[in-house]
Amino acid sequence: MAFVQREIAAMPLMFRPMKTDKDLLPVCGSNSKELGVRVAPNENADIDVTESSTVNLNGRGMSVAQNWRALPGHLIPKRLISVFPGATGSNSLSCFRIGDGPFVNSSLNADLTLALKAGRTSMGNLVPATDMSVETFQAALAATREQWRIDET
C-alpha cells in the first residue's frame, strides 16, 4: 500500500508587541496591545462588524509584523533602546513571536488566516478564515496564546 505524503504548510513567523501576563504569555483581551482585537464603539476598532454581528471579511484584524524591528518605536519597549534606537514603548510590553514559516498570505489553522496589508510585505493582520461572530474570532485568537513566545533578539 502506498502512502501519499502531504506537505503541511508551516505557520507564518509573526511578531506582535503585547502586554505580558504573570506566566510570560500575552494578556488576552479587546484592548490595545492585547491578544485580541478592539471592537466598536472603540474609536480605534481593529475590525468591522456586519449587521448580523459577524466579522466583516475585509482584511482588517489583529496586526502582526514579519519582525518586531519593522514596527514603530512607540510599540517597542523602551528597555530595548540599546538594540532599537527610538524605542519608547511601555516596559509592560514584550515582543512576542509565533510560527516559523514564510510571512505570506496563508492559513494558520481552520479559524485564522494571515492577510498581508495592501502594498506591505512585512505587515499583516490575523483575520477570520470564515464567517464568524466577534466572540468566536476573539476565542480563536486567544486559543493561540500558548504558542506565543517572547523573542526580543
GROMACS elastic network, one bead per residue, 0.5 to 0.9 nm:
[ bonds ]
;  ai    aj funct       b0    kb
    9    12     6  0.86880   500
    9   101     6  0.75990   500
    9   106     6  0.85911   500
    9   107     6  0.84719   500
    9   108     6  0.88428   500
   10    13     6  0.85851   500
   10    99     6  0.70675   500
   10   100     6  0.64759   500
   10   102     6  0.77184   500
   10   108     6  0.81045   500
   11    14     6  0.87179   500
   11    98     6  0.78985   500
   11   100     6  0.60721   500
   11   101     6  0.52445   500
   11   102     6  0.77642   500
   11   103     6  0.86356   500
   11   106     6  0.78736   500
   11   107     6  0.73198   500
   11   108     6  0.53223   500
   11   109     6  0.82048   500
   12    66     6  0.85610   500
   12    98     6  0.76125   500
   12    99     6  0.51109   500
   12   100     6  0.55362   500
   12   102     6  0.50478   500
   12   104     6  0.69181   500
   12   105     6  0.86144   500
   12   106     6  0.74436   500
   12   107     6  0.84675   500
   12   108     6  0.73244   500
   12   114     6  0.78147   500
   13    65     6  0.86613   500
   13    66     6  0.65867   500
   13    67     6  0.82837   500
   13    97     6  0.69282   500
   13    98     6  0.56757   500
   13   101     6  0.51943   500
   13   102     6  0.62618   500
   13   103     6  0.59754   500
   14    64     6  0.60127   500
   14    65     6  0.55639   500
   14    66     6  0.51213   500
   14    67     6  0.66908   500
   14    68     6  0.84615   500
   14    96     6  0.82560   500
   14    97     6  0.55172   500
   14    98     6  0.54693   500
   14    99     6  0.64014   500
   14   100     6  0.78547   500
   14   101     6  0.87899   500
   14   103     6  0.70545   500
   14   124     6  0.88868   500
   15    64     6  0.55899   500
   15    65     6  0.51170   500
   15    66     6  0.61004   500
   15    67     6  0.56090   500
   15    68     6  0.55859   500
   15    95     6  0.66447   500
   15    96     6  0.54839   500
   15    98     6  0.66465   500
   15   148     6  0.89005   500
   15   151     6  0.84739   500
   16    33     6  0.82280   500
   16    35     6  0.88641   500
   16    63     6  0.72581   500
   16    64     6  0.51702   500
   16    65     6  0.64110   500
   16    66     6  0.89638   500
   16    67     6  0.83379   500
   16    68     6  0.67064   500
   16    71     6  0.89785   500
   16    75     6  0.89839   500
   16    94     6  0.83049   500
   16    95     6  0.57994   500
   16    96     6  0.53643   500
   16    97     6  0.65572   500
   16    98     6  0.87957   500
   17    26     6  0.89011   500
   17    33     6  0.64781   500
   17    34     6  0.83469   500
   17    64     6  0.85212   500
   17    68     6  0.74290   500
   17    75     6  0.64492   500
   17    76     6  0.69329   500
   17    77     6  0.83544   500
   17    93     6  0.60391   500
   17    94     6  0.54157   500
   17    96     6  0.58602   500
   17    97     6  0.87088   500
   18    26     6  0.59258   500
   18    27     6  0.71092   500
   18    32     6  0.83257   500
   18    34     6  0.52345   500
   18    35     6  0.68755   500
   18    75     6  0.87791   500
   18    92     6  0.82322   500
   18    93     6  0.51172   500
   18    94     6  0.56630   500
   18    95     6  0.65753   500
   18    96     6  0.69348   500
   19    25     6  0.84672   500
   19    26     6  0.57573   500
   19    27     6  0.55657   500
   19    28     6  0.86308   500
   19    32     6  0.88994   500
   19    33     6  0.59601   500
   19    34     6  0.58500   500
   19    35     6  0.83253   500
   19    90     6  0.89764   500
   19    91     6  0.88798   500
   19    92     6  0.57373   500
   19    94     6  0.63619   500
   19    95     6  0.89440   500
   20    23     6  0.78978   500
   20    24     6  0.56359   500
   20    25     6  0.57701   500
   20    27     6  0.57584   500
   20    34     6  0.86270   500
   20    92     6  0.63558   500
   20    93     6  0.58387   500
   20    94     6  0.61298   500
   20   150     6  0.89900   500
   21    24     6  0.53168   500
   21    25     6  0.55306   500
   21    26     6  0.56775   500
   21    27     6  0.52752   500
   21    28     6  0.88396   500
   22    25     6  0.74168   500
   22    27     6  0.89411   500
   23    26     6  0.84610   500
   24    27     6  0.89461   500
   24    94     6  0.88684   500
   24   149     6  0.80137   500
   24   150     6  0.76064   500
   25    96     6  0.83703   500
   25   145     6  0.67520   500
   25   146     6  0.70059   500
   25   147     6  0.86954   500
   25   148     6  0.66666   500
   25   149     6  0.67992   500
   25   150     6  0.76794   500
   26    34     6  0.67531   500
   26    35     6  0.62246   500
   26    93     6  0.88991   500
   26    94     6  0.82558   500
   26    96     6  0.77433   500
   26   145     6  0.65173   500
   26   146     6  0.86334   500
   26   148     6  0.72786   500
   26   149     6  0.84773   500
   26   150     6  0.88772   500
   27    33     6  0.84546   500
   27    34     6  0.54268   500
   27    35     6  0.60009   500
   27    36     6  0.88757   500
   27   142     6  0.89841   500
   27   145     6  0.83567   500
   28    31     6  0.86360   500
   28    34     6  0.53728   500
   28    36     6  0.60630   500
   28   138     6  0.87303   500
   28   141     6  0.84047   500
   28   142     6  0.60513   500
   28   145     6  0.77131   500
   29    32     6  0.84474   500
   29    33     6  0.88028   500
   29    34     6  0.54884   500
   29    35     6  0.58858   500
   29    36     6  0.53017   500
   29    37     6  0.73593   500
   29    38     6  0.83781   500
   29   138     6  0.79208   500
   29   142     6  0.81426   500
   30    33     6  0.86558   500
   30    34     6  0.65705   500
   30    35     6  0.74819   500
   30    36     6  0.52347   500
   30    37     6  0.50028   500
   30    39     6  0.70683   500
   30   138     6  0.79832   500
   31    34     6  0.58130   500
   31    35     6  0.84660   500
   31    36     6  0.74609   500
   31    37     6  0.69010   500
   31    38     6  0.56127   500
   31    39     6  0.86758   500
   31    42     6  0.89971   500
   32    35     6  0.87098   500
   32    36     6  0.84823   500
   32    37     6  0.76916   500
   32    38     6  0.68302   500
   32    44     6  0.88080   500
   33    36     6  0.82554   500
   33    37     6  0.88448   500
   33    75     6  0.86072   500
   33    93     6  0.78024   500
   34    37     6  0.76043   500
   35    62     6  0.79938   500
   35   138     6  0.84114   500
   35   141     6  0.66209   500
   35   142     6  0.63746   500
   35   144     6  0.87904   500
   35   145     6  0.74978   500
   36    61     6  0.87103   500
   36    62     6  0.64901   500
   36   137     6  0.83511   500
   36   138     6  0.56092   500
   36   139     6  0.83439   500
   36   140     6  0.89634   500
   36   141     6  0.59258   500
   36   142     6  0.67914   500
   37    45     6  0.73356   500
   37    46     6  0.56477   500
   37    47     6  0.71035   500
   37    61     6  0.66178   500
   37    62     6  0.55739   500
   37    63     6  0.87389   500
   37   137     6  0.87517   500
   37   138     6  0.69670   500
   37   141     6  0.86517   500
   38    41     6  0.88273   500
   38    42     6  0.65563   500
   38    43     6  0.88179   500
   38    44     6  0.68645   500
   38    46     6  0.51721   500
   38    47     6  0.71035   500
   38    61     6  0.88424   500
   38    62     6  0.84754   500
   39    42     6  0.57189   500
   39    43     6  0.82983   500
   39    44     6  0.77794   500
   39    46     6  0.63094   500
   39    47     6  0.62910   500
   39    48     6  0.76141   500
   39    49     6  0.81810   500
   39   134     6  0.83787   500
   40    43     6  0.64654   500
   40    44     6  0.77209   500
   40    45     6  0.53683   500
   40    46     6  0.84680   500
   40    47     6  0.81172   500
   40    48     6  0.78619   500
   40    49     6  0.82116   500
   41    44     6  0.84530   500
   41    45     6  0.73230   500
   42    45     6  0.52781   500
   42    46     6  0.89064   500
   45    48     6  0.73748   500
   46    60     6  0.62584   500
   46    61     6  0.53995   500
   46    62     6  0.65482   500
   46    63     6  0.82801   500
   47    55     6  0.68163   500
   47    56     6  0.71553   500
   47    57     6  0.88092   500
   47    58     6  0.84603   500
   47    59     6  0.85084   500
   47    60     6  0.52586   500
   47    61     6  0.53368   500
   47    62     6  0.81464   500
   47   127     6  0.88567   500
   47   134     6  0.89226   500
   48    54     6  0.86413   500
   48    55     6  0.61039   500
   48    56     6  0.53447   500
   48    57     6  0.82497   500
   48    58     6  0.79630   500
   48    60     6  0.73404   500
   48    61     6  0.86505   500
   49    52     6  0.78811   500
   49    53     6  0.56881   500
   49    54     6  0.55899   500
   49    56     6  0.52512   500
   49    57     6  0.89426   500
   49   133     6  0.86080   500
   49   134     6  0.76271   500
   50    53     6  0.52048   500
   50    54     6  0.54056   500
   50    55     6  0.62021   500
   50    56     6  0.55919   500
   51    54     6  0.75063   500
   52    55     6  0.89063   500
   52   133     6  0.86984   500
   53    56     6  0.87584   500
   53   132     6  0.86052   500
   53   133     6  0.61046   500
   53   134     6  0.70629   500
   54    57     6  0.87919   500
   54   131     6  0.65678   500
   54   132     6  0.53509   500
   54   134     6  0.59110   500
   54   135     6  0.89130   500
   55    58     6  0.86032   500
   55   127     6  0.88813   500
   55   128     6  0.75483   500
   55   131     6  0.67734   500
   55   132     6  0.61227   500
   55   133     6  0.58897   500
   55   134     6  0.57428   500
   55   137     6  0.77847   500
   56    59     6  0.82405   500
   56    60     6  0.80741   500
   56   128     6  0.89278   500
   56   131     6  0.78815   500
   56   132     6  0.88881   500
   57    60     6  0.73508   500
   57   127     6  0.75350   500
   57   128     6  0.70802   500
   57   129     6  0.83916   500
   57   130     6  0.78011   500
   57   131     6  0.72883   500
   58    61     6  0.87468   500
   58   127     6  0.86616   500
   59   114     6  0.89938   500
   59   115     6  0.62187   500
   59   116     6  0.81513   500
   59   117     6  0.76353   500
   59   124     6  0.88239   500
   59   125     6  0.69644   500
   59   126     6  0.83011   500
   59   127     6  0.63980   500
   59   128     6  0.87666   500
   60    63     6  0.83493   500
   60   115     6  0.83701   500
   60   117     6  0.86063   500
   60   124     6  0.89315   500
   60   125     6  0.62936   500
   60   126     6  0.78428   500
   60   127     6  0.65006   500
   61   115     6  0.87867   500
   61   124     6  0.86441   500
   61   125     6  0.50709   500
   61   126     6  0.53651   500
   61   128     6  0.79296   500
   62   124     6  0.82050   500
   62   125     6  0.50304   500
   62   126     6  0.50309   500
   62   127     6  0.68649   500
   62   141     6  0.86176   500
   63   123     6  0.74118   500
   63   124     6  0.58360   500
   63   126     6  0.64862   500
   64    67     6  0.85856   500
   64    68     6  0.87190   500
   64   114     6  0.86743   500
   64   122     6  0.87051   500
   64   123     6  0.60593   500
   64   124     6  0.53435   500
   64   125     6  0.56631   500
   64   126     6  0.71034   500
   65    68     6  0.63309   500
   65    69     6  0.87549   500
   65    70     6  0.69962   500
   65    71     6  0.72643   500
   65   103     6  0.84936   500
   65   122     6  0.56877   500
   65   124     6  0.60790   500
   65   125     6  0.83021   500
   66    69     6  0.86660   500
   66    70     6  0.73708   500
   66   102     6  0.87677   500
   66   103     6  0.60575   500
   66   121     6  0.80858   500
   66   123     6  0.61959   500
   66   124     6  0.80440   500
   67    70     6  0.55847   500
   67    71     6  0.76116   500
   67    97     6  0.85576   500
   67   122     6  0.74023   500
   67   123     6  0.86937   500
   68    71     6  0.55565   500
   68    72     6  0.88530   500
   68    75     6  0.88452   500
   68    76     6  0.77155   500
   68    95     6  0.65635   500
   68    96     6  0.83273   500
   68    97     6  0.86112   500
   68   151     6  0.89046   500
   68   152     6  0.78691   500
   69    72     6  0.80240   500
   69    73     6  0.87557   500
   69    76     6  0.82268   500
   69    84     6  0.72930   500
   70   122     6  0.73207   500
   70   123     6  0.82986   500
   71    74     6  0.83406   500
   71    75     6  0.66902   500
   71    76     6  0.73686   500
   71   123     6  0.87775   500
   72    75     6  0.58654   500
   72    76     6  0.71478   500
   72    86     6  0.83845   500
   72    87     6  0.79413   500
   73    76     6  0.52250   500
   73    77     6  0.80992   500
   73    78     6  0.83593   500
   73    84     6  0.78561   500
   73    85     6  0.78978   500
   73    86     6  0.52221   500
   73    88     6  0.55950   500
   73    89     6  0.66433   500
   74    77     6  0.76486   500
   74    78     6  0.83580   500
   74    86     6  0.79177   500
   74    87     6  0.61059   500
   74    90     6  0.79768   500
   75    78     6  0.88931   500
   75    87     6  0.73684   500
   75    88     6  0.71533   500
   75    90     6  0.77013   500
   75    93     6  0.81133   500
   75    95     6  0.89428   500
   76    79     6  0.84190   500
   76    80     6  0.71170   500
   76    81     6  0.83728   500
   76    84     6  0.79300   500
   76    86     6  0.84501   500
   76    87     6  0.50662   500
   76    88     6  0.62790   500
   76    90     6  0.74692   500
   76    91     6  0.83706   500
   76    93     6  0.75833   500
   76    94     6  0.78435   500
   76    95     6  0.73891   500
   77    80     6  0.58068   500
   77    81     6  0.77026   500
   77    87     6  0.59881   500
   77    88     6  0.60989   500
   77    90     6  0.50799   500
   77    92     6  0.74325   500
   77    93     6  0.59123   500
   77    94     6  0.67662   500
   77    95     6  0.80550   500
   78    81     6  0.53455   500
   78    82     6  0.87957   500
   78    84     6  0.85449   500
   78    85     6  0.89786   500
   78    86     6  0.79799   500
   78    89     6  0.52448   500
   78    90     6  0.63332   500
   78    91     6  0.61087   500
   79    82     6  0.75975   500
   79    87     6  0.76794   500
   79    88     6  0.83878   500
   79    89     6  0.85296   500
   79    90     6  0.84981   500
   79    91     6  0.63529   500
   80    83     6  0.55324   500
   80    84     6  0.57759   500
   80    85     6  0.79247   500
   80    87     6  0.64044   500
   80    88     6  0.87788   500
   80    91     6  0.89209   500
   80   152     6  0.80651   500
   81    86     6  0.63063   500
   81    87     6  0.50369   500
   81    88     6  0.76743   500
   82    85     6  0.62740   500
   82    87     6  0.86709   500
   83    87     6  0.87696   500
   83   153     6  0.86881   500
   84    87     6  0.57667   500
   85    88     6  0.89017   500
   88    91     6  0.87886   500
   89    92     6  0.84610   500
   89    93     6  0.74104   500
   90    93     6  0.58007   500
   90    94     6  0.89323   500
   91    94     6  0.73906   500
   94   150     6  0.63055   500
   94   151     6  0.79450   500
   94   152     6  0.75661   500
   95   149     6  0.83086   500
   95   150     6  0.56507   500
   95   151     6  0.58191   500
   95   152     6  0.57122   500
   96   148     6  0.58789   500
   96   149     6  0.52091   500
   96   151     6  0.55833   500
   96   152     6  0.76513   500
   97   100     6  0.88939   500
   97   147     6  0.83631   500
   97   148     6  0.54418   500
   97   149     6  0.53704   500
   97   150     6  0.62242   500
   97   151     6  0.60771   500
   97   152     6  0.89251   500
   98   144     6  0.86974   500
   98   147     6  0.61159   500
   98   149     6  0.65702   500
   99   102     6  0.89216   500
   99   108     6  0.87478   500
   99   147     6  0.80120   500
   99   148     6  0.82915   500
  100   103     6  0.87317   500
  101   104     6  0.85838   500
  103   106     6  0.82156   500
  103   114     6  0.82634   500
  103   116     6  0.83572   500
  103   121     6  0.78589   500
  103   122     6  0.73828   500
  103   123     6  0.87691   500
  103   124     6  0.87075   500
  104   114     6  0.72049   500
  104   115     6  0.76153   500
  104   116     6  0.68160   500
  104   121     6  0.77790   500
  104   122     6  0.89186   500
  104   124     6  0.87921   500
  105   113     6  0.73143   500
  105   114     6  0.52445   500
  105   116     6  0.58769   500
  105   124     6  0.84913   500
  106   112     6  0.89291   500
  106   113     6  0.56890   500
  106   114     6  0.53379   500
  106   115     6  0.71056   500
  107   110     6  0.72911   500
  107   111     6  0.81669   500
  107   112     6  0.61165   500
  107   114     6  0.61710   500
  107   115     6  0.88601   500
  107   129     6  0.73648   500
  108   111     6  0.75674   500
  108   112     6  0.54028   500
  108   113     6  0.53762   500
  108   114     6  0.69242   500
  108   126     6  0.87333   500
  108   129     6  0.88507   500
  109   112     6  0.55263   500
  109   113     6  0.71830   500
  109   129     6  0.82444   500
  110   113     6  0.82717   500
  110   128     6  0.89992   500
  110   129     6  0.67009   500
  110   130     6  0.84346   500
  111   127     6  0.84645   500
  111   128     6  0.58071   500
  111   129     6  0.50013   500
  111   130     6  0.67749   500
  111   132     6  0.87580   500
  111   136     6  0.89750   500
  111   137     6  0.77652   500
  111   140     6  0.64148   500
  111   141     6  0.87822   500
  112   126     6  0.63678   500
  112   127     6  0.56923   500
  112   130     6  0.81038   500
  112   137     6  0.82157   500
  112   140     6  0.71606   500
  112   141     6  0.77485   500
  113   125     6  0.81321   500
  113   126     6  0.56105   500
  113   127     6  0.53381   500
  113   128     6  0.61156   500
  113   129     6  0.52917   500
  114   124     6  0.64937   500
  114   125     6  0.57592   500
  114   127     6  0.63426   500
  114   128     6  0.88263   500
  114   129     6  0.88088   500
  115   118     6  0.88911   500
  115   123     6  0.88069   500
  115   124     6  0.54561   500
  115   125     6  0.53265   500
  115   126     6  0.63523   500
  115   127     6  0.67700   500
  116   119     6  0.81916   500
  116   120     6  0.66200   500
  116   121     6  0.65055   500
  116   122     6  0.76473   500
  116   123     6  0.59792   500
  116   125     6  0.63049   500
  116   126     6  0.87739   500
  117   120     6  0.53460   500
  117   121     6  0.73479   500
  117   122     6  0.83273   500
  117   123     6  0.58484   500
  117   125     6  0.68738   500
  118   121     6  0.82605   500
  118   123     6  0.89096   500
  118   124     6  0.85316   500
  120   123     6  0.57814   500
  120   124     6  0.76946   500
  121   124     6  0.78073   500
  126   141     6  0.82912   500
  127   130     6  0.88218   500
  127   137     6  0.81154   500
  128   131     6  0.69108   500
  128   132     6  0.70338   500
  128   137     6  0.63468   500
  128   140     6  0.84471   500
  129   132     6  0.85234   500
  132   135     6  0.80975   500
  132   136     6  0.60541   500
  132   137     6  0.64322   500
  133   136     6  0.51600   500
  133   137     6  0.62516   500
  133   138     6  0.86447   500
  134   137     6  0.50634   500
  134   138     6  0.61400   500
  134   139     6  0.85665   500
  135   138     6  0.51267   500
  135   139     6  0.61553   500
  135   140     6  0.86133   500
  136   139     6  0.50057   500
  136   140     6  0.61022   500
  136   141     6  0.86885   500
  137   140     6  0.50139   500
  137   141     6  0.63023   500
  137   142     6  0.85957   500
  138   141     6  0.52079   500
  138   142     6  0.61593   500
  138   143     6  0.86049   500
  139   143     6  0.60203   500
  139   144     6  0.89430   500
  140   143     6  0.50849   500
  140   144     6  0.70120   500
  141   144     6  0.56163   500
  141   145     6  0.73764   500
  142   145     6  0.53569   500
  142   146     6  0.86609   500
  143   146     6  0.73828   500
  143   147     6  0.86684   500
  144   147     6  0.54838   500
  144   148     6  0.69947   500
  145   148     6  0.56677   500
  145   149     6  0.88979   500
  146   149     6  0.80346   500
